[in-house]
Amino acid sequence: MYGTNQFENETAKQMIITRLPYLTRLNRVLISRNERRGAEIDYLQRYAQDYFDKKLDFIHEHRQYQQLIIKHAERFSPNQNQVNTFL
């Protein structure tokens, strides 16, 4: 079906644009701000439920995690997933 392939190609294009934030051209065509914004919003909408489902599962399994982050905020480095002992 032509329509299905066109939809799949457009979805793949949006995924590439979203996953590569510094990509400025795709197939030699400039990626406009509006196209990037649309791709990013579609990505957010597509995966929002999955994100929130997994987040809720994590919170349910690790009930103290959020309180510990608040308690140790000045020493916790979420980017490195380790405690910052240099502060």
Secondary structure, DSSP 8 states (H G I E B T S, - for coil): -HHHHHHHHHHHHHHHHHH-TT--EETTEE--HHHHHHHHHHHHHHHHHHHHHHHHHHHHHSTTHHHHHHHTTTTEETTTTEE-TT-
